[in-house]
Amino acid sequence: MKDEPTRTAPEAELLNMVEQAMRFRAAWGEVCSTHWGRSFDEVLEALTSAAERWSVQLDKSFARRAAMEIHAGSRE
């Protein structure tokens, strides 16, 4: 078997960012599909819960903006 290639610090950091982005996208998709058309507060709560399940760290300001985007997008 081949040994795993060693990664440099920038490569490891990039892989970590990509993994976090994929996890956030999964949480976003989950909330969009289950809470489309619901109130802002429900969307915010669902997004916060989904982020915890997917191990995504969201600060409160970003979580509120993301929830507003999901909530407002359902009203178009």
C-alpha positions in Angstrom: 0.0 0.0 0.0 1.1 3.5 -0.7 1.7 5.8 2.2 -0.6 8.8 2.5 1.1 11.9 1.0 2.1 14.4 3.6 0.2 17.7 3.4 1.7 21.1 3.9 0.0 23.5 6.3 -1.6 25.6 3.5 -3.0 22.4 1.9 -4.4 21.2 5.2 -6.0 24.6 5.8 -7.5 24.6 2.3 -9.0 21.1 2.8 -10.4 22.2 6.1 -12.1 25.2 4.5 -13.5 23.1 1.7 -14.9 20.6 4.3 -16.5 23.4 6.3 -18.0 24.8 3.1 -19.5 21.5 2.2 -20.9 21.0 5.7 -22.4 24.5 5.6 -24.0 23.8 2.2 -25.5 20.6 3.6 -27.0 22.5 6.5 -28.2 25.3 4.2 -29.8 22.7 1.9 -31.5 20.9 4.7 -33.1 24.1 6.1 -34.1 25.3 2.6 -35.9 22.1 1.9 -37.6 21.7 5.2 -38.4 25.3 6.2 -39.2 27.0 2.9 -41.9 29.6 3.5 -41.8 29.5 7.3 -41.3 32.4 9.6 -37.8 34.0 10.1 -37.6 32.7 13.7 -38.4 29.1 12.7 -35.8 29.3 9.9 -33.2 30.8 12.3 -33.8 28.0 14.9 -33.7 25.3 12.2 -30.4 26.7 10.7 -28.8 26.9 14.1 -29.8 23.3 14.9 -28.7 22.1 11.4 -25.3 23.8 11.9 -24.8 22.1 15.2 -25.7 18.7 13.6 -23.3 19.3 10.8 -20.6 20.7 13.1 -20.6 24.1 11.5 -19.6 27.1 13.5 -21.9 30.1 12.8 -21.6 33.4 14.6 -25.0 35.0 15.5 -24.7 37.8 13.0 -24.1 35.4 10.1 -26.7 33.0 11.2 -29.3 35.8 11.2 -28.3 37.0 7.8 -28.4 33.5 6.4 -31.8 32.8 7.9 -33.1 36.0 6.5 -31.8 35.0 3.0 -33.6 31.7 3.3 -36.8 33.3 4.7 -36.8 36.1 2.2 -36.0 33.8 -0.8 -39.2 31.9 0.0 -41.3 35.0 -0.5 -40.1 35.8 -4.0 
